[in-house]
Amino acid sequence: MVLVAIGALWSWEAGGYGYLGEEGRLAAGTLPALAGAVLALCGVAVCLSALLRARTSGRGATREEPAGKEESGESPRPPMDARLRRVLLLCGLLVCLLTAPLLGFTVSFALLTFFVVKVLEGRGLLLAVGCAGAIFGFGYLIFETLLQVPLP
């Protein structure tokens, strides 16, 4: 459901940039709106898949525990660090969406990429900067060069 909400919000906010520009060209909001719609559709697909899986198993949405967990009394919940990573990722996505109107879509998405690679994945600074730079470069290439629309 979170993917659906984020995708819908992303598509809604992208509408402020317009979908068609002068002379029938694509405007700055077209690609972000489509990306948000695809994200929302993927979220719907995940929800439907989980519902169908729960219905066919007849056990609800619970996961099967690996062998040996019942005897030890361990909880099937993920470790705290995995939960923290998920929360931080959602916070990063929210910050990315909220800063896009101020910094621009490509800059905010590049910063999100840096955050994911460096903080959440724990990779090196050079790799994080390289990935963020590549994302920014591709965004610039797509918007300015190929679509010939100003960066949002």
C-alpha positions as CSV (number, residue, x, y, z in Angstrom):
1,M,0.0,0.0,0.0
2,V,2.9,2.3,0.6
3,L,4.1,2.0,-3.0
4,V,0.6,2.8,-4.2
5,A,0.5,5.9,-2.0
6,I,3.9,7.1,-3.0
7,G,3.3,6.5,-6.7
8,A,-0.1,8.3,-6.6
9,L,1.5,11.3,-4.8
10,W,4.4,11.3,-7.2
11,S,2.0,11.4,-10.2
12,W,-0.2,14.0,-8.6
13,E,2.7,16.3,-7.9
14,A,4.2,15.8,-11.3
15,G,1.0,17.2,-12.8
16,G,2.1,20.7,-11.6
17,Y,4.8,20.7,-14.2
18,G,2.4,19.9,-17.0
19,Y,2.3,17.0,-19.4
20,L,2.5,18.7,-22.8
21,G,4.5,21.7,-23.5
22,E,4.8,24.1,-26.5
23,E,4.3,22.7,-29.9
24,G,3.0,19.4,-28.6
25,R,6.4,18.5,-26.9
26,L,6.5,16.5,-23.7
27,A,6.6,18.7,-20.6
28,A,8.7,18.3,-17.5
29,G,6.0,16.5,-15.6
30,T,5.4,13.7,-18.1
31,L,8.2,11.3,-17.1
32,P,7.7,11.7,-13.3
33,A,4.0,11.2,-13.7
34,L,4.5,8.0,-15.7
35,A,7.1,6.8,-13.2
36,G,4.7,7.4,-10.3
37,A,1.9,5.6,-12.2
38,V,4.1,2.6,-12.8
39,L,5.2,2.6,-9.2
40,A,1.5,2.7,-8.1
41,L,0.6,-0.1,-10.5
42,C,3.5,-2.2,-9.1
43,G,2.2,-1.6,-5.6
44,V,-1.2,-2.8,-6.7
45,A,0.4,-5.9,-8.2
46,V,2.3,-6.6,-5.0
47,C,-0.9,-6.2,-2.9
48,L,-2.9,-8.5,-5.3
49,S,-0.2,-11.1,-5.3
50,A,-0.1,-11.1,-1.5
51,L,-3.8,-11.4,-1.2
52,L,-3.9,-14.3,-3.7
53,R,-1.1,-16.1,-1.9
54,A,-2.9,-15.6,1.4
55,R,-6.1,-16.9,0.0
56,T,-4.6,-20.0,-1.6
57,S,-2.7,-20.9,1.5
58,G,-5.7,-20.4,3.7
59,R,-3.5,-19.1,6.5
60,G,-3.8,-15.4,6.1
61,A,-0.8,-13.2,5.2
62,T,1.6,-14.9,7.6
63,R,4.9,-16.2,6.4
64,E,6.1,-19.7,6.9
65,E,8.8,-20.0,9.5
66,P,12.0,-21.8,8.7
67,A,12.6,-25.2,10.4
68,G,13.8,-24.9,14.0
69,K,12.2,-21.6,14.8
70,E,9.2,-23.1,16.6
71,E,11.4,-24.9,19.1
72,S,13.6,-21.9,19.9
73,G,10.7,-19.5,20.5
74,E,12.2,-16.8,18.2
75,S,9.9,-14.3,16.6
76,P,9.5,-14.5,12.8
77,R,9.9,-10.7,12.7
78,P,12.9,-9.3,10.8
79,P,15.8,-7.9,12.9
80,M,15.6,-4.4,14.1
81,D,18.3,-3.2,11.7
82,A,16.2,-4.4,8.7
83,R,13.2,-2.5,10.0
84,L,15.3,0.6,10.5
85,R,16.6,0.4,7.0
86,R,13.0,0.2,5.7
87,V,11.9,3.2,7.7
88,L,15.0,5.2,6.6
89,L,14.3,4.3,3.0
90,L,10.7,5.5,3.3
91,C,11.9,8.7,4.9
92,G,14.4,9.2,2.1
93,L,11.6,8.7,-0.5
94,L,9.4,11.2,1.3
95,V,12.3,13.7,1.5
96,C,13.0,13.1,-2.2
97,L,9.4,13.8,-3.2
98,L,9.1,16.9,-0.9
99,T,12.4,18.5,-2.1
100,A,11.8,17.8,-5.8
101,P,9.9,21.1,-6.3
102,L,12.7,23.0,-4.6
103,L,15.9,21.3,-5.9
104,G,14.5,19.7,-9.1
105,F,13.7,16.1,-9.8
106,T,17.1,15.0,-11.0
107,V,18.9,16.6,-8.1
108,S,16.6,15.2,-5.4
109,F,16.6,11.7,-7.0
110,A,20.4,11.8,-7.2
111,L,20.6,12.7,-3.5
112,L,18.2,9.8,-2.8
113,T,20.5,7.5,-4.8
114,F,23.5,8.7,-2.8
115,F,21.7,8.2,0.5
116,V,20.6,4.6,-0.5
117,V,24.1,3.6,-1.7
118,K,26.1,5.2,1.1
119,V,23.9,5.0,4.2
120,L,21.6,2.1,3.6
121,E,23.9,-0.2,1.6
122,G,27.0,0.9,3.4
123,R,29.1,1.2,0.2
124,G,32.1,3.5,-0.3
125,L,31.9,7.2,-0.8
126,L,33.3,7.0,-4.3
127,L,30.7,4.5,-5.4
128,A,27.9,6.5,-3.9
129,V,29.0,9.7,-5.6
130,G,29.5,7.8,-8.9
131,C,26.0,6.3,-8.8
132,A,24.4,9.7,-7.8
133,G,26.4,11.4,-10.6
134,A,25.3,8.8,-13.1
135,I,21.6,9.2,-12.1
136,F,21.9,13.0,-12.4
137,G,23.7,12.7,-15.8
138,F,21.1,10.3,-17.2
139,G,18.3,12.6,-15.9
140,Y,19.9,15.6,-17.6
141,L,20.5,13.6,-20.8
142,I,16.8,12.5,-20.9
143,F,15.2,15.8,-20.1
144,E,17.5,18.4,-21.7
145,T,18.9,16.5,-24.6
146,L,16.4,13.8,-25.7
147,L,13.1,15.4,-24.6
148,Q,14.3,19.0,-24.9
149,V,12.4,20.1,-21.9
150,P,13.7,22.1,-19.0
151,L,14.5,20.2,-15.9
152,P,11.8,20.3,-13.3
